[in-house]
Amino acid sequence: MTDSMDLTQALDARAQRREERRAFFKSALGAVAVGAAGAATLGLANEAAAQTTTLTDADVLNFALNLEYLEAQFYSFAANGVGLDNSLLTGTGTQGAVTGGHAVDFAGTSGGLADPIIGRYAREIAADEAAHVAFLRSALGSSAVAMPTIDLSVGPNSAFSKAAVAAKIITTGQTFDPYASVENFLLGAFIFEDVGVTAYKGSIALITNKTYIEAAAGIHAVEAYHAATIRQELYRKGIQTPNANLITWAGGISDARDSLDGGTDIDQGIATATTTITNADSTTTTLNVSNIVPTDANGITYSRSAAQVLNIVYLNSAAVSSGGFFPNGVNGTIKTSAASA
């Protein structure tokens, strides 16, 4: 079964149950929500116990480093037109290369819609992500893993296009180019950002060194700022007529991610519902209700296990060790996704 077939079938299977679960989580009592959080933590502990060797802090940080390589390279190409410096790519395991990636025309010089403000955001986020790579490599020292092969290419069989097909942004055989416009860039960034937030929140439970815990919490906060910025800009543009599909497409990306990471429903789009307001002239306007911060009933963000994160970046709901944005897999001890329930 191909990645795209697996992803589409998983999405279709989950669609029937999605609304009921989402309604449950939003109306659940606090005690139930706390119990769900406890179960998520237990799942992380079980994942650690299932490894052939006991996970160390270095294993967890190296897993995070793989994800930072992916985000840093995407933003670096989109904002600056070049990838990370070669000095930030070496380490243990097989060093790979980045396929594809080029600058986004935020200034609109090639005829597209200009948005220099988002260009500034992109450059700031790119600098943050590069700093995360450098920090983790410094903390890990000689045990830091090398950057694996990363697919940031543009084409009908690229990871971005497979994700876009699952999100119903395009159809099979078409190409999604995250560098073609500001709007496409935001959708491409949205694929990664919420995953990074839930990944760090889940991984912190596996770290034992207090210094590393504090650092991981700091990076988690930065990723949350990034995710909120991307979600906010997608919503802002999505409520404007020329970009009305953005809210639907972002919801499709959220559903596609949720289709990959098991029987839970821990992903949310950028709008929750619609509401009708009466204007001063007695006309009415229907608005999407914003959902900038995806949370549970207690206003707490969700966690993902490392295996669930790999399901998403591999674009596969099965237990596999490569695919999607990491065609040859990631480097380090934690490298296999989980079979979805």
C-alpha positions in Angstrom: 0.0 0.0 0.0 1.4 3.4 -0.9 1.7 6.3 1.6 -1.1 8.2 -0.1 -3.5 5.3 -0.3 -2.9 4.5 3.4 -3.3 8.1 4.3 -6.5 8.6 2.4 -8.1 5.4 3.6 -7.3 6.2 7.2 -8.8 9.7 6.8 -12.0 8.2 5.4 -12.3 5.7 8.2 -11.9 8.4 10.9 -14.2 10.9 9.3 -17.3 9.0 10.5 -16.2 9.2 14.1 -14.5 12.6 14.2 -17.4 14.9 15.1 -18.7 12.7 17.9 -15.3 12.6 19.6 -14.7 16.3 19.1 -18.0 17.1 20.8 -17.1 14.8 23.6 -13.8 16.4 24.3 -15.3 19.9 24.3 -18.0 19.0 26.7 -16.1 16.6 29.0 -15.8 17.4 32.7 -12.5 18.5 34.1 -11.9 15.1 35.8 -12.4 13.3 32.6 -9.9 15.6 30.8 -7.3 15.1 33.5 -7.8 11.3 33.2 -7.2 11.6 29.4 -4.0 13.5 30.0 -2.9 10.8 32.4 -3.5 8.2 29.8 -1.4 10.1 27.3 1.5 10.2 29.8 1.1 6.5 30.4 1.2 5.9 26.7 4.6 7.7 26.5 5.9 5.6 29.3 4.7 2.4 27.6 6.4 3.6 24.4 9.7 4.0 26.3 9.4 0.6 27.8 8.7 -1.0 24.4 12.1 0.1 23.0 14.7 -2.6 22.7 17.0 -0.4 24.9 16.1 2.0 27.6 15.6 5.5 26.2 18.1 8.1 27.4 17.8 11.8 27.4 20.1 11.8 24.4 17.7 9.6 22.5 14.8 12.0 23.2 16.8 15.1 22.3 18.0 13.4 19.1 14.4 12.6 18.1 13.6 16.3 18.6 16.7 17.2 16.6 15.3 15.3 13.6 12.1 17.3 13.7 14.1 20.5 14.1 16.1 19.7 11.0 12.8 19.4 9.0 11.3 22.6 10.3 14.6 24.6 10.1 15.2 23.5 6.5 11.7 24.3 5.3 11.7 27.8 6.8 15.3 28.5 5.8 14.5 27.8 2.1 11.1 29.6 2.2 12.5 32.7 3.9 16.1 32.9 2.6 16.3 30.7 -0.4 19.0 28.5 1.0 19.2 25.7 3.5 21.1 25.3 6.8 24.9 25.7 6.8 26.7 22.3 6.2 28.3 22.7 9.7 24.9 22.0 11.2 24.2 18.8 9.4 26.9 16.3 10.5 26.7 13.7 13.2 26.0 10.0 13.9 24.0 8.0 11.5 23.6 8.5 7.8 23.7 12.1 6.7 21.2 12.9 4.0 20.4 15.9 1.8 17.4 18.1 1.3 15.4 17.5 -1.9 13.7 20.7 -3.2 13.0 23.9 -1.4 13.2 27.5 -2.7 12.3 31.0 -1.6 8.7 32.3 -1.3 8.0 35.6 -3.1 6.7 37.4 0.0 7.3 40.8 -1.8 5.1 39.9 -4.8 7.7 40.8 -7.3 6.8 37.9 -9.6 3.1 38.9 -9.8 1.7 37.1 -6.7 0.0 38.7 -3.8 2.6 40.4 -1.6 2.7 40.1 2.2 6.0 41.4 3.5 4.8 41.1 7.1 4.5 37.3 6.8 7.9 37.4 5.1 9.3 39.0 8.3 7.6 36.3 10.4 9.1 33.6 8.2 12.6 35.0 8.6 12.2 35.2 12.4 10.9 31.7 12.6 13.7 30.4 10.3 16.2 32.0 12.7 14.5 30.4 15.7 14.5 27.0 14.1 18.1 27.2 13.1 19.0 28.2 16.7 17.1 25.1 18.0 19.2 22.9 15.7 22.4 24.5 16.9 21.4 24.3 20.6 20.4 20.7 20.5 23.6 19.7 18.6 25.6 21.6 21.2 23.8 19.9 24.1 24.2 16.5 22.5 27.9 17.0 21.6 29.4 14.0 19.8 26.2 12.0 20.1 24.1 14.4 18.0 22.6 12.7 14.9 23.2 13.9 11.4 20.4 15.4 9.4 18.6 12.6 7.5 17.3 12.9 4.0 14.4 15.3 3.9 11.8 15.7 1.1 10.8 19.4 0.6 10.3 19.0 -3.1 7.5 20.1 -5.4 5.9 17.5 -7.6 2.8 15.2 -7.7 4.6 12.5 -5.7 6.3 14.8 -3.1 5.5 14.6 0.6 3.8 18.0 0.5 1.5 16.9 -2.4 0.6 13.6 -0.6 -0.3 15.6 2.5 -2.3 18.1 0.4 -4.2 15.2 -1.3 -5.2 13.8 2.0 -6.3 17.3 3.2 -8.4 17.6 0.0 -6.5 20.7 -1.1 -5.6 19.0 -4.4 -6.5 15.7 -6.0 -4.3 12.8 -6.8 -1.8 13.6 -9.6 -1.9 17.3 -8.9 1.0 19.2 -7.3 1.0 21.3 -4.1 3.8 23.9 -4.1 4.2 25.4 -0.6 6.6 28.0 -2.0 4.2 29.3 -4.8 2.4 31.9 -2.7 2.1 33.3 0.7 -1.1 31.3 1.3 0.5 28.1 0.2 3.5 28.8 2.5 1.1 29.2 5.5 -0.6 25.9 4.7 2.8 24.2 4.3 3.9 25.6 7.7 0.6 24.5 9.2 1.4 20.9 8.4 4.4 21.0 10.7 3.8 23.5 13.4 1.0 21.9 15.5 2.9 18.6 15.3 6.0 20.3 16.8 4.0 21.6 19.7 2.5 18.3 20.6 5.8 16.5 20.1 7.7 18.6 22.6 4.9 18.4 25.1 4.9 14.6 24.9 8.7 14.3 24.8 9.2 16.3 28.0 7.7 13.5 30.0 10.6 11.2 28.9 13.4 13.5 29.9 15.1 13.1 33.3 17.7 15.8 33.4 16.3 19.0 34.9 18.4 21.3 32.7 17.2 19.5 29.6 13.6 19.6 30.8 13.8 23.3 31.2 15.4 23.7 27.7 12.7 21.5 26.1 10.0 23.4 27.8 11.5 26.6 26.5 11.6 25.3 22.9 8.0 24.0 23.3 6.9 27.5 24.2 8.7 28.9 21.1 7.0 26.3 18.9 3.6 27.2 20.4 4.2 30.9 19.5 5.1 29.9 16.0 2.1 27.6 15.6 -0.2 30.4 16.9 1.2 32.9 14.4 0.6 30.5 11.5 -2.9 29.6 12.7 -3.7 33.3 13.3 -2.5 34.4 9.8 -4.4 31.5 8.1 -7.6 32.5 9.9 -7.1 36.2 9.2 -6.7 35.5 5.5 -9.3 32.8 5.5 -12.1 35.2 6.5 -11.4 37.4 3.5 -13.2 36.5 0.4 -10.3 35.8 -1.9 -8.9 33.2 0.5 -12.2 31.7 1.7 -10.9 28.1 1.1 -8.0 28.6 3.6 -10.1 27.7 6.6 -11.5 24.6 5.0 -8.1 23.5 3.8 -6.5 24.1 7.2 -9.3 21.9 8.7 -8.5 19.3 6.1 -4.8 19.3 7.2 -5.9 18.9 10.8 -8.2 16.0 9.9 -5.4 14.4 7.9 -3.0 14.6 10.8 -5.7 13.1 13.1 -6.2 10.3 10.7 -2.6 9.2 11.2 -2.0 9.3 14.9 -4.4 6.6 16.2 -7.8 6.5 17.8 -7.5 9.9 19.6 -8.8 13.2 18.4 -6.1 15.7 19.4 -6.0 17.9 16.4 -8.2 20.9 15.6 -8.6 23.3 12.7 -8.4 27.1 12.9 -12.2 27.6 13.1 -14.7 25.7 15.3 -18.1 26.8 13.9 -19.9 29.7 12.3 -22.0 32.4 13.9 -24.4 35.0 12.5 -24.3 38.5 13.7 -26.7 41.4 13.0 -25.1 44.5 11.7 -26.1 48.1 12.5 -28.0 48.4 9.2 -30.0 45.2 10.1 -28.1 43.1 7.6 -26.5 39.8 8.8 -23.0 38.5 8.5 -21.9 34.9 9.0 -18.5 34.5 10.5 -16.2 31.6 11.3 -15.4 31.4 15.1 -11.7 31.5 15.5 -9.8 28.6 17.1 -6.2 29.9 17.3 -5.2 27.7 20.2 -6.2 24.0 20.0 -6.9 22.8 23.5 -8.9 20.2 25.5 -11.8 21.0 27.7 -9.5 22.5 30.3 -7.7 24.8 27.9 -4.6 22.5 27.9 -2.8 21.6 24.7 -2.4 18.0 23.7 0.6 15.7 23.7 1.7 13.2 21.0 4.0 10.3 21.5 7.1 10.0 19.4 5.5 7.2 17.4 2.4 9.3 16.7 4.6 12.2 15.5 6.4 9.8 13.2 3.1 8.6 11.8 2.4 12.1 10.7 5.8 13.0 9.2 6.1 9.6 7.5 2.5 10.2 6.2 1.6 6.6 7.2 -0.8 5.3 9.9 1.1 1.9 10.0 4.2 1.0 11.9 6.9 2.0 9.5 10.4 3.4 9.7 10.5 5.8 6.8 8.3 7.7 4.3 6.8 11.1 3.7 9.1 14.0 4.6 11.8 11.5 5.8 12.0 9.1 2.8 14.9 7.2 4.4 13.7 7.5 8.0 15.1 9.5 10.8 18.4 9.0 12.6 18.7 7.8 16.2 17.1 5.3 18.5 13.5 6.5 18.1 12.6 5.9 14.4 9.5 3.7 14.1 5.9 4.9 14.0 2.9 3.0 15.5 0.1 1.1 13.9 -3.0 3.2 14.3 -5.9 1.8 16.4 
